[in-house]
Amino acid sequence: MKTFKQMLNEAAKVASYKVGKSKVQLEKKGSKIVAKIDGTELDVFSNEKEARQAVSDYMELMSK
């Protein structure tokens, strides 16, 4: 049986996907979206669209 804290953590996840070999997680904290790549926090954004764009830009720069 899941605890209340586990359910809150699952509810905070907005999206989870892979870009290449890296795992990307978008989590909601208050009214902001936190972007994490392989568990490392990238930045805090005001909406999901900006977070997804920033992650794709970051991954593009790191692949060069």
C-alpha positions as CSV (number, residue, x, y, z in Angstrom):
1,M,0.0,0.0,0.0
2,K,1.3,3.4,-0.9
3,T,1.8,6.1,1.7
4,F,0.4,9.6,1.4
5,K,3.9,11.0,0.7
6,Q,4.5,8.5,-2.2
7,M,1.2,9.5,-3.8
8,L,2.1,13.2,-3.5
9,N,5.4,12.6,-5.2
10,E,3.7,10.7,-8.1
11,A,1.2,13.5,-8.5
12,A,4.0,16.1,-8.8
13,K,5.4,14.4,-11.9
14,V,4.2,16.2,-15.1
15,A,6.2,14.2,-17.7
16,S,8.9,11.6,-17.9
17,Y,10.6,10.6,-21.2
18,K,14.0,9.8,-22.7
19,V,16.1,11.9,-25.0
20,G,18.9,9.7,-26.4
21,K,20.2,7.9,-23.4
22,S,19.2,10.5,-20.9
23,K,16.1,10.4,-18.7
24,V,14.2,13.6,-18.5
25,Q,11.6,14.4,-15.8
26,L,9.4,17.4,-15.5
27,E,8.0,17.9,-12.1
28,K,5.6,20.5,-10.7
29,K,6.6,22.4,-7.6
30,G,4.0,25.0,-6.7
31,S,3.2,26.9,-9.9
32,K,6.5,26.2,-11.5
33,I,7.9,23.3,-13.6
34,V,11.3,21.8,-12.7
35,A,13.3,20.1,-15.4
36,K,15.6,17.3,-14.4
37,I,18.0,15.4,-16.7
38,D,19.3,12.1,-15.2
39,G,18.3,13.3,-11.7
40,T,20.2,16.6,-12.0
41,E,18.0,19.7,-11.8
42,L,18.4,21.8,-15.0
43,D,16.3,24.8,-14.3
44,V,12.8,26.1,-13.1
45,F,10.3,27.2,-15.7
46,S,6.9,28.9,-15.7
47,N,5.2,26.3,-18.0
48,E,5.8,22.9,-19.5
49,K,6.3,24.1,-23.1
50,E,9.3,26.3,-22.0
51,A,10.7,23.4,-20.0
52,R,10.5,20.9,-22.9
53,Q,12.1,23.5,-25.3
54,A,15.0,24.2,-22.9
55,V,15.6,20.5,-22.4
56,S,15.8,19.8,-26.1
57,D,18.1,22.9,-26.6
58,Y,20.4,21.7,-23.8
59,M,20.5,18.1,-25.2
60,E,21.3,19.5,-28.7
61,L,24.2,21.6,-27.3
62,M,25.6,18.7,-25.2
63,S,25.6,16.3,-28.2
64,K,27.9,18.5,-30.2
